[in-house]
């Protein structure tokens, strides 16, 4: 028998349900009609899931798998899917993050890089800040010779409201240390653009 197991804060869920019940009324809907009976609860749980990054510690994530290794070559994790919500309209933006660092005695588990992306993206965000938060977290936790972060994302606040541009993609970048050198930065950008697999 199928059983879905979910963990949500009951008090938060109840408060959000009340708010979204009122929202439905204010936009002219009937929260008592069949299709909307459970909508406030669904939204309350969805919002907690979509913003679960507030309860995660990105520094602790990296430090939980920090290993001493005498490696000094660039390590790249590219095409990391990310899903976030624009803090201005609370509409989703989604895309990919490409991250590299040059170790300085320490490396971290590859999955931890993706988890850091999740921890910061699962909050109300702007892409520009998200890019720098990821870079700073890796810099602080691993003290590498350099860090590079590039994010490419599509924003529903531009696609389904306002200017309604369907094909626009926003690219942001942050570089520190070795990646401020033209040669290193160019190698990173070439490698994330290449189809090597």
C-alpha positions, 0 to 999 in steps of 0.5 A, spaced: 500 500 500 502 506 498 503 511 503 506 518 502 511 521 508 511 528 509 514 532 514 511 539 515 511 544 521 503 543 523 503 550 526 506 554 520 502 549 515 495 552 519 497 559 519 499 559 511 492 555 510 489 561 513 492 566 509 491 562 502 484 561 504 483 569 505 487 570 498 483 565 494 477 569 497 480 576 495 481 574 488 474 572 487 474 565 488 470 560 492 475 556 497 469 552 499 468 549 492 470 542 491 477 543 487 479 548 492 478 545 498 485 542 499 488 548 496 490 552 502 493 546 505 497 544 498 500 551 498 502 551 505 506 545 504 509 546 497 511 553 500 515 550 506 518 545 501 520 550 496 523 554 501 526 549 505 533 552 504 532 557 510 533 551 515 539 548 511 546 550 513 551 550 507 557 551 510 556 545 515 554 541 508 561 542 505 564 541 512 561 534 513 565 532 507 571 535 507 578 531 505 585 533 505 588 531 498 594 534 494 590 536 488 591 543 485 587 542 478 580 545 477 574 541 479 568 543 475 561 540 477 556 543 471 549 543 469 547 543 476 539 544 476 536 549 480 529 551 482 528 558 486 523 563 487 524 570 485 523 575 492 520 580 488 514 576 485 514 569 489 514 566 482 519 561 480 526 561 476 530 555 474 536 553 470 543 551 471 549 552 475 556 551 473 561 551 479 569 550 479 574 551 484 582 550 485 583 546 491 588 548 496 589 542 500 582 540 501 576 538 497 569 536 498 564 531 496 561 532 489 554 532 491 555 537 497 556 542 491 549 541 489 547 541 496 549 548 497 546 550 490 539 547 493 540 550 500 541 557 497 536 556 491 531 554 496 529 561 499 526 567 496 532 570 492 535 574 486 539 570 481 545 575 482 545 574 490 545 567 489 551 566 485 555 570 490 552 566 496 555 560 493 561 562 491 563 565 498 560 559 501 565 555 497 571 560 498 570 560 506 569 552 507 575 550 503 579 556 502 581 554 495 586 558 490 579 560 486 572 559 485 568 560 479 560 560 479 556 561 473 548 561 473 543 561 467 536 561 469 529 563 466 525 567 470 517 566 470 516 573 473 519 575 466 515 570 462 508 570 464 507 577 467 510 584 466 514 584 459 512 577 457 519 575 454 519 567 453 526 566 451 530 570 455 535 567 459 539 571 465 546 569 466 550 571 472 557 570 474 562 570 480 569 569 480 575 570 485 582 568 486 585 564 480 579 565 476 580 572 476 586 571 471 584 571 464 587 564 462 583 560 468 577 564 467 577 562 459 579 555 461 573 554 465 568 558 461 570 553 455 569 547 459 562 549 461 561 550 454 564 544 451 559 537 450 564 532 453 560 527 455 
